[in-house]
Amino acid sequence: MEPAEILKVTTIQTNLVWEDAAANIANFEKLIGTVTDTDIIILPETFTTGFSMGVTHLAEPSNGPSAQWILQQAKAKNAVVMGSIITEDGGRYYNRLYIALPDGKLIHYNKRHLFTLSEEDKYFTPGRGKQIFEFKGWKINPMVCYDLRFPVWSRNIKNHAGYEYDVLIYVANWPERRNHAWKSLLPARAIENQAYTIGVNRIGNDNKDIYCSGDSAVYDFKGEALFIADAGAESVETVELNYRELKAFRRTYAFLSDADRFAIED
């Protein structure tokens, strides 16, 4: 399938109410309601609760109520909707990024790299594989927050079949005190993978008074910013990605043809 020339992506940057799924879903439903004519809607990491380690009282079952709500939004907007939720599955807890397609399909990616500074690794189980999916012919690679710091995990691959993905997406609860890394690594991932790269972050304070400034952004395949949200401000922004321009750039500058070959050990 030849990809659609234009893919419209909407980022939603807002505050999260600590451990209050009903309040957060109500807010996101209002914000999503303002969106028209888009293909993908991206919500932050743990968008129903904030970045809490309270897994025993916050975790939802696999494909639980919040995941079903994402599916409803995808159908209503005729768009992909994604965001991560604390999830219990088989007696283990995951920081699970759900991706709802408008046709009713629900897939997920479990966060691979758990944030040891917050002891996320003591409460959650790491994911084991990627979940690259296709929509309108575009290949999309979704990831979660701390995954951004590990370039090997997100490395694009070019072979006889083409590029592994076209768009790289990170949902996050990334603190303002380390936003230099956020602002540096997002364009770096775009450059090294020759792919559109998107980061969607929350704003506001969590219950430990850790402040997130947002800085949600969309970068093109050259690492140039197409959109950067105002720090600390609520934002709903739709950006157009152009496949013809991506394809032309990759054809002229086929850098990944010279990339090192390696394998990731699980």
Order of alpha helices (4+ residues) and beta strands (2+ residues): beta-alpha-beta-alpha-beta-alpha-beta-beta-beta-beta-beta-alpha-beta-beta-beta-alpha-beta-beta-beta-beta-beta-beta-alpha
